[in-house]
Amino acid sequence: MVEVDSYYAMRKLAQDTLNVQGIFNNNYEDQGQRNAATLQQLVEKHM
């Protein structure tokens, strides 16, 4: 699961820069893909 603290840290960084990138651990089942989808939903919800 995307950590809420990480999401808010990324939002804070986005206020000070043009681009913010996240890296997901993809080496256990489909957690990377699920976390990316969750992050995308959070971003869309708060835009």
PyMOL commands that place a pseudoatom at each C-alpha (Angstrom):
pseudoatom trace, name=CA, resn=MET, resi=1, chain=A, elem=C, hetatm=0, pos=[0.000, 0.000, 0.000]
pseudoatom trace, name=CA, resn=VAL, resi=2, chain=A, elem=C, hetatm=0, pos=[1.227, 3.509, -0.756]
pseudoatom trace, name=CA, resn=GLU, resi=3, chain=A, elem=C, hetatm=0, pos=[2.191, 5.102, 2.512]
pseudoatom trace, name=CA, resn=VAL, resi=4, chain=A, elem=C, hetatm=0, pos=[0.096, 8.187, 3.160]
pseudoatom trace, name=CA, resn=ASP, resi=5, chain=A, elem=C, hetatm=0, pos=[3.142, 9.992, 4.561]
pseudoatom trace, name=CA, resn=SER, resi=6, chain=A, elem=C, hetatm=0, pos=[5.011, 9.331, 1.303]
pseudoatom trace, name=CA, resn=TYR, resi=7, chain=A, elem=C, hetatm=0, pos=[2.127, 10.711, -0.732]
pseudoatom trace, name=CA, resn=TYR, resi=8, chain=A, elem=C, hetatm=0, pos=[1.971, 13.924, 1.278]
pseudoatom trace, name=CA, resn=ALA, resi=9, chain=A, elem=C, hetatm=0, pos=[5.760, 14.273, 1.146]
pseudoatom trace, name=CA, resn=MET, resi=10, chain=A, elem=C, hetatm=0, pos=[5.550, 14.013, -2.653]
pseudoatom trace, name=CA, resn=ARG, resi=11, chain=A, elem=C, hetatm=0, pos=[2.816, 16.664, -2.738]
pseudoatom trace, name=CA, resn=LYS, resi=12, chain=A, elem=C, hetatm=0, pos=[4.972, 18.996, -0.639]
pseudoatom trace, name=CA, resn=LEU, resi=13, chain=A, elem=C, hetatm=0, pos=[7.923, 18.464, -2.978]
pseudoatom trace, name=CA, resn=ALA, resi=14, chain=A, elem=C, hetatm=0, pos=[5.684, 19.160, -5.965]
pseudoatom trace, name=CA, resn=GLN, resi=15, chain=A, elem=C, hetatm=0, pos=[5.060, 22.664, -4.646]
pseudoatom trace, name=CA, resn=ASP, resi=16, chain=A, elem=C, hetatm=0, pos=[8.757, 23.469, -5.015]
pseudoatom trace, name=CA, resn=THR, resi=17, chain=A, elem=C, hetatm=0, pos=[9.629, 21.740, -8.283]
pseudoatom trace, name=CA, resn=LEU, resi=18, chain=A, elem=C, hetatm=0, pos=[8.245, 20.979, -11.736]
pseudoatom trace, name=CA, resn=ASN, resi=19, chain=A, elem=C, hetatm=0, pos=[8.576, 17.176, -11.562]
pseudoatom trace, name=CA, resn=VAL, resi=20, chain=A, elem=C, hetatm=0, pos=[8.279, 14.588, -8.813]
pseudoatom trace, name=CA, resn=GLN, resi=21, chain=A, elem=C, hetatm=0, pos=[8.888, 10.901, -9.439]
pseudoatom trace, name=CA, resn=GLY, resi=22, chain=A, elem=C, hetatm=0, pos=[8.095, 7.887, -7.274]
pseudoatom trace, name=CA, resn=ILE, resi=23, chain=A, elem=C, hetatm=0, pos=[9.820, 4.522, -7.323]
pseudoatom trace, name=CA, resn=PHE, resi=24, chain=A, elem=C, hetatm=0, pos=[7.979, 1.351, -6.398]
pseudoatom trace, name=CA, resn=ASN, resi=25, chain=A, elem=C, hetatm=0, pos=[9.365, -1.956, -5.223]
pseudoatom trace, name=CA, resn=ASN, resi=26, chain=A, elem=C, hetatm=0, pos=[8.274, -4.361, -7.971]
pseudoatom trace, name=CA, resn=ASN, resi=27, chain=A, elem=C, hetatm=0, pos=[9.940, -7.530, -6.740]
pseudoatom trace, name=CA, resn=TYR, resi=28, chain=A, elem=C, hetatm=0, pos=[7.061, -9.036, -4.759]
pseudoatom trace, name=CA, resn=GLU, resi=29, chain=A, elem=C, hetatm=0, pos=[3.991, -10.192, -6.661]
pseudoatom trace, name=CA, resn=ASP, resi=30, chain=A, elem=C, hetatm=0, pos=[2.123, -7.154, -8.028]
pseudoatom trace, name=CA, resn=GLN, resi=31, chain=A, elem=C, hetatm=0, pos=[2.688, -4.691, -5.195]
pseudoatom trace, name=CA, resn=GLY, resi=32, chain=A, elem=C, hetatm=0, pos=[4.474, -2.178, -7.419]
pseudoatom trace, name=CA, resn=GLN, resi=33, chain=A, elem=C, hetatm=0, pos=[1.587, -2.051, -9.872]
pseudoatom trace, name=CA, resn=ARG, resi=34, chain=A, elem=C, hetatm=0, pos=[-1.015, -1.855, -7.112]
pseudoatom trace, name=CA, resn=ASN, resi=35, chain=A, elem=C, hetatm=0, pos=[0.896, 0.898, -5.321]
pseudoatom trace, name=CA, resn=ALA, resi=36, chain=A, elem=C, hetatm=0, pos=[1.232, 2.883, -8.546]
pseudoatom trace, name=CA, resn=ALA, resi=37, chain=A, elem=C, hetatm=0, pos=[-2.522, 2.583, -9.149]
pseudoatom trace, name=CA, resn=THR, resi=38, chain=A, elem=C, hetatm=0, pos=[-3.233, 3.739, -5.590]
pseudoatom trace, name=CA, resn=LEU, resi=39, chain=A, elem=C, hetatm=0, pos=[-0.908, 6.715, -5.981]
pseudoatom trace, name=CA, resn=GLN, resi=40, chain=A, elem=C, hetatm=0, pos=[-2.589, 7.629, -9.263]
pseudoatom trace, name=CA, resn=GLN, resi=41, chain=A, elem=C, hetatm=0, pos=[-6.002, 7.560, -7.550]
pseudoatom trace, name=CA, resn=LEU, resi=42, chain=A, elem=C, hetatm=0, pos=[-4.723, 9.783, -4.732]
pseudoatom trace, name=CA, resn=VAL, resi=43, chain=A, elem=C, hetatm=0, pos=[-3.268, 12.290, -7.169]
pseudoatom trace, name=CA, resn=GLU, resi=44, chain=A, elem=C, hetatm=0, pos=[-6.461, 12.413, -9.254]
pseudoatom trace, name=CA, resn=LYS, resi=45, chain=A, elem=C, hetatm=0, pos=[-8.577, 12.786, -6.102]
pseudoatom trace, name=CA, resn=HIS, resi=46, chain=A, elem=C, hetatm=0, pos=[-6.584, 15.799, -4.870]
pseudoatom trace, name=CA, resn=MET, resi=47, chain=A, elem=C, hetatm=0, pos=[-6.140, 17.692, -8.141]
for i in range(1, 47): cmd.bond("trace and resi %d" % i, "trace and resi %d" % (i + 1))
show_as sticks, trace
zoom trace
